[in-house]
Amino acid sequence: MDKLRYLPPGTAPATLIVPPEDQRVKSAVSLFEYDAYSFQEQRIETIDDLFPYLESEKIRWISIDGLGDIDFFQQLALHLRIHPLALEDIFNLGQRPKVDEYDRQLFIVLRLAYQDPQQGPMFEQVSIVLAERVVITVQERSSDALNPVRQRLRDGVGNARFMRADYLAYALIDAVTDQFFPIIESLGESLDIFRSALHHPPVQERVNELHEFRSLIERIRRAVRPQ
């Protein structure tokens, strides 16, 4: 999931192509609307469900998991004036972390790391659109990486409910970055075990493990340094 997916040569700018694994999979969308005195959370099934909230004076967080519903993204971009190139970058997975500034909006790309029980360390893209009173997050897959922020909003703990949308974006960036620490800690423990086993056969197995460690360290470096 780290590899940058290039559009075919000659593709028009701002073309949206759904990744093959996301085709025919409906995006999961949740809305969090709040201010210092109120909070509500609800599942959004269609873009029409979202329209009544788009002009609200409260802070709104639109959380989207999955890229399968291209019409939803296009309608959302139209109503919130998301730049076409930012929308294209949401679908171009595997990018390096970055920030692009558009008219009255910031577009942020992050790398999310997590431990999969079957496949080991996984890296995915998280896209954030920050507007005046709206934050949109787009994840490749559903995960619990942003749950600490969701729970703080539900409980009214800390500053989140009293602050503006930029503080919410900051809290989300912080939550994504925190996900690297368990991966790094696990890598350190694995390297300690590896050092202890260096003098034991089979040698080829040790060499393979060394290549895996070098590959993981390089993936972490590519994600963490720009982030």
C-alpha positions in Angstrom: 0.0 0.0 0.0 3.1 2.3 -0.1 3.5 2.4 -3.8 2.5 5.6 -5.6 -0.2 4.8 -8.1 0.4 6.8 -11.3 -2.4 7.7 -13.7 -1.9 6.4 -17.3 0.2 8.8 -19.4 -2.0 11.4 -21.2 -4.7 11.3 -18.5 -6.4 14.7 -18.2 -5.6 16.6 -15.0 -8.0 16.1 -12.0 -9.1 12.7 -13.4 -10.4 10.4 -10.6 -9.7 6.7 -10.8 -10.9 4.4 -8.0 -8.2 1.9 -6.9 -9.2 -1.7 -8.1 -9.6 -3.0 -4.6 -12.1 -0.2 -3.7 -14.3 -0.6 -6.8 -17.9 -1.7 -5.9 -17.2 -1.0 -2.2 -19.4 1.7 -0.7 -17.5 4.4 1.3 -18.4 4.5 5.0 -19.1 8.1 5.9 -19.7 9.6 9.4 -20.5 13.2 10.5 -19.4 14.8 13.8 -20.9 18.2 14.4 -20.1 20.1 17.6 -19.4 23.3 19.5 -18.6 24.0 23.1 -22.2 23.1 24.2 -23.4 20.4 21.9 -22.3 17.3 20.0 -23.9 14.9 17.6 -22.6 12.0 15.6 -24.4 10.2 12.7 -23.8 7.8 9.8 -24.2 9.4 6.4 -25.7 7.1 3.8 -26.0 9.5 0.8 -24.8 12.9 -0.1 -28.3 14.2 0.4 -28.1 13.2 4.1 -25.1 15.6 4.4 -26.5 18.7 2.6 -28.5 20.0 5.7 -25.2 20.2 7.6 -23.0 21.9 5.1 -24.0 25.4 6.0 -23.9 24.9 9.8 -22.0 27.4 12.0 -20.7 24.5 14.1 -17.5 22.6 13.5 -18.1 19.6 11.3 -15.8 16.6 10.8 -16.7 14.4 7.8 -14.9 11.1 8.2 -14.8 8.9 5.0 -13.4 5.4 5.0 -12.8 3.9 1.5 -12.7 5.4 -2.0 -15.4 3.4 -3.7 -18.1 6.0 -4.0 -16.7 8.4 -6.6 -20.0 10.3 -7.1 -20.1 11.1 -3.4 -16.6 12.6 -3.6 -17.5 14.7 -6.6 -20.7 16.0 -5.1 -18.9 16.8 -1.8 -16.1 18.6 -3.6 -18.6 20.6 -5.6 -20.5 21.8 -2.6 -17.4 22.5 -0.4 -15.3 23.9 -3.3 -12.5 21.4 -2.9 -9.9 22.0 -5.5 -10.0 19.4 -8.3 -6.3 18.7 -7.9 -6.7 18.0 -4.2 -9.6 15.7 -5.0 -7.3 13.9 -7.5 -4.6 13.5 -4.9 -7.0 11.8 -2.5 -7.3 9.0 -5.1 -3.6 8.9 -6.0 -2.5 6.7 -3.2 1.1 6.2 -1.9 2.1 9.9 -1.9 4.7 11.4 0.4 3.3 13.5 3.3 2.7 17.1 2.1 0.6 20.2 2.5 -0.9 22.1 -0.4 -2.6 25.5 0.1 -5.6 26.3 -2.0 -8.1 29.2 -1.7 -9.2 29.2 1.9 -8.3 25.5 2.3 -5.4 23.3 3.2 -5.0 19.9 1.7 -2.8 17.6 3.8 -1.5 14.1 3.0 -0.2 11.8 5.8 1.1 8.3 6.1 -0.6 6.0 8.6 1.2 3.0 10.0 -0.4 0.1 11.8 0.2 -3.5 12.7 -1.9 -6.1 10.8 -2.0 -9.4 12.7 -1.7 -11.4 9.4 0.5 -9.1 7.2 2.6 -7.2 9.7 3.3 -3.5 9.5 1.0 -1.7 7.0 1.2 1.8 5.6 -1.7 3.7 4.1 -2.6 7.2 3.0 -4.7 9.6 5.1 -6.0 12.8 3.3 -7.2 15.8 5.2 -9.1 18.8 3.9 -9.1 21.8 6.3 -11.6 24.6 5.6 -12.9 27.3 7.9 -15.4 25.2 9.9 -15.0 21.8 8.2 -12.5 19.0 8.4 -12.7 16.1 6.0 -10.6 13.0 6.5 -10.3 10.2 3.9 -8.7 6.9 4.8 -8.1 4.0 2.5 -9.6 1.5 5.0 -11.5 1.7 8.3 -9.2 1.7 11.3 -9.2 2.8 14.9 -6.3 5.2 14.4 -8.6 8.3 14.8 -10.7 6.8 17.5 -8.9 8.7 20.3 -10.0 12.0 18.7 -13.6 10.7 18.2 -13.8 9.7 21.9 -12.5 13.0 23.1 -15.2 14.8 21.1 -17.9 12.5 22.4 -16.8 12.9 26.0 -16.1 16.6 25.8 -12.6 16.0 27.2 -9.8 18.5 26.7 -9.9 21.5 24.4 -11.3 19.9 21.2 -14.9 21.0 21.6 -13.9 24.6 22.5 -11.6 25.1 19.6 -11.9 25.8 15.9 -11.5 23.4 12.9 -7.7 23.9 12.7 -7.3 22.4 16.2 -9.3 19.4 15.1 -6.9 19.0 12.1 -4.0 19.3 14.5 -5.4 16.6 16.8 -6.0 14.3 13.8 -2.4 14.8 12.6 -1.1 14.0 16.1 -3.2 10.8 16.3 -1.9 9.6 12.9 1.7 10.3 13.9 1.3 8.5 17.2 0.6 5.3 15.3 4.3 5.0 14.3 5.4 4.5 17.9 4.1 1.0 18.4 5.6 0.0 15.1 9.0 1.4 16.0 8.9 -0.2 19.5 8.0 -3.6 17.9 10.9 -3.2 15.4 13.3 -2.5 18.3 12.2 -5.6 20.1 12.5 -7.7 16.9 16.0 -6.4 16.3 17.1 -7.4 19.8 15.8 -10.9 19.2 17.6 -10.9 15.8 20.9 -9.9 17.4 20.6 -12.8 19.9 20.0 -15.3 17.0 22.7 -14.1 14.7 25.1 -16.9 15.6 22.5 -19.7 15.2 21.7 -21.5 11.9 20.1 -21.4 9.4 22.1 -18.5 8.1 19.9 -17.9 5.0 16.9 -17.4 7.3 18.9 -14.7 9.2 19.8 -13.0 5.9 16.1 -12.9 4.9 15.2 -11.4 8.2 17.8 -8.8 7.8 16.4 -7.8 4.4 12.9 -7.5 5.9 14.2 -5.2 8.7 16.1 -3.0 6.2 12.9 -2.8 4.1 10.7 -1.8 7.0 13.2 0.8 8.3 13.3 2.4 4.8 9.5 2.5 4.7 9.3 4.1 8.1 12.0 6.6 7.1 10.2 7.6 3.9 7.0 8.2 5.8 8.3 9.8 9.0 10.9 12.2 7.6 8.5 14.4 5.5 5.7 14.0 8.0 
